[in-house]
Structure formats: structure tokens, C-alpha cells
Amino acid sequence: MILVDGVPVVPDSDPPSPSQVLEILAALMDHPTLLSASHSLKNTPERRFSISEESGLGSIAQPKCVYVFQREYAIVDPALVDVVGTDEATTCVGLVIRNRSNGKISIAHLDFPAIVEMGLAQMLSQTFDHDLQDEMDVHVIGGFEDASLKRIDHSDGSEIHGKVGGYSLPLCIKLIETLLRRREKFHIQTFFVLGHNTRRDADGRAYPIITGFLVETSNGSVSPACFDRTSRCPDEVVRRIRITACSDDPTWRGKLLETYHTQDDKFIIAPCYWSWGQFYYASTLQCLSDSEMLDECSTSPYAEGPDFVDNIRSLII
């Protein structure tokens, strides 16, 4: 169930049809409260998060940070973790769920519609107490107009966004559909996606405005952020390799990758391996130029950060 300002966006409990999901997505994009939240987020200065810099601000101890890469998720207890976050998102969408009762926060970096349904169940596994009517604050940030969108006119005069292509819109549609179908109460606080998160250059190319964010676990506040290598840890290269390996591993099919164990308060990286096909693909990538590799490996080549190709090369050397 999705609510905004405490009001359900769908009055009845029947599963929404595909056309209804699109209409609800458009309504969320245009909701005055969420428009105000999007405007506020867009005008918040980006925070450059670095463990070394943060530890030098005069504090006795540096903040405990849990960072999630693409297709990863983490559930954190505010008593143990100070900051959670993710970045490097272009067509991907970041999802934050905070339990109003116990303060636990679940964060995920969603990259494909097929992992949304099971991924959401994973995110709620230790966040939601099924014996209580806990309510969740939700922030959805990321994705942009990576393909042209058109307005679909209905006989009643209403308009909704229609899909011509791209990656971001199908991901947002699947996320909204899944949230609507679940019984938990999801209070949308931020919905900064698609057109809200799009800027264009002089040639009309689209780019995301915000590609990363962090959450202060003490109060659940969200702000734009980018992370350096000191905070994209531990085991950055191993975790990046795991992202590519999981696509051929049936044990991870439809799932988000678990990295941080909440109860033990430690990172545990599950074993992974490349298939022979992936080894062959990696060897072919080594022969590509930077521009060719960017086109081959990215869903949005124009929008990637300056270290995208270097990150790919670090995996295939």
C-alpha cells in the first residue's frame, strides 16, 4: 500500500492494472507534497563523503558508514551505523525504507525490474515486524529520462507518461506496482525520479541530476552525495566482480546481493565465480578502447561518471 500525506493513493485493495500503475506513477510525479520534496532535494548541496575527511572534523570517532553497490542491499540499525548510502546510479533507482517504529533502515540500489519483487521482500525481512502495524517512510531517488517519453491522452482527458524505451521507466513502473501490491504501509516521502531527475545539455542529451545519496540513520534525513574509494568499502573490486557474476548464478536470480549482516554488524561477501562465458566476455573487453568499452558496458554512456571505464578495467585485468 502506498500513501502520501497519510492518504492511500489507491482507495481499494484490488491489484492495480498496468494502466492504473502508470496513472499512479504520473500522479506521484505531480503530487504537490512530493513536488516540494523533489525541489528541496534538488537544491540541497551534494555532500562529498570520505571516511578520511569525515574522521578529521574533530570528532572522536569517524562515522560508521555502510555503502551499497549496484544490485546490493543492506539493513542497518541506527544504534550501530551512522550513515548509509549509494552512488554511481544513472538508469538505476535507489530505494530507502525506514521503519517509523524501530528506526531500522533498508537501502537498495535497484538496477533491473526482475529483482524488484524479491528484492523488496529481502529489504523488509528484518525491517518490518509482522506482529506490529509498523509504517514505513520511503524515499525513491534515481533514474532519469534515458529515452524519450510521450504523453498518452485518455478519453477522460487525463494524461500519463508512456514508454518508448529506456531502462529507468520500466524499473520505476515495476517498483510502484510492487509497493502497491504489498500489505505494508509505505509512506512516500521522496519521489525524485525520471523527469524530476533529468537535465539536458545544449545538444539535448539527457543526464541524471542526482546519482547518489546518503541517509543519516539517526533521523532518516536524505541528501545528495557522492562517495570516494575510502567509503566504497570494504572489498570494492570483489563486490564489483560479484555484480557481474551473479547474472549467471541461479542462486542469485531475482535477488539483491546481501553484503552487510545486520545482527552481526559486519560485512560478509558470499563466494562468487565467473562462468566460462563471462571469462571470454572479459577477455574481449580488454581489447576495446575506452569509448568502445563505455558503449558496450553502460546503459547510459553519456551519463556515466569519469571513473566508469577505470572501474570496469579494474575487474578484467
Buried (B, 14 or more C-beta within 10 A) or exposed (E): BBBBEEEEBBEEEEEBEEEBBBBBBBBBBEBEBBBEBBEEBBEBEBBEBBBEEBBEEEEEEBBBBBBBBBBBBBBBBBEBBBBBBBBBBBBBBBBBBBBEEBBBBBBBBBBBBEBBBBBBBBBBEBBBEEEEEBBBBBBBBBBBBBBEBEEBEEEEEEBBBBBEEBBBBBBBBBBBBBBBBBEBBBBBBBBBBBEBBBEEEEEEEBBBBBBBBBBBBEEBEBBBBBBBEBBBBEEBEEBBBBBBBBEBBEEBEEBBBBBBEBEEBEBEBEEBEBEEEBEEBBEEBEEBEEEEBBEEBBBBBEBBBEEBBEBBBEBBE
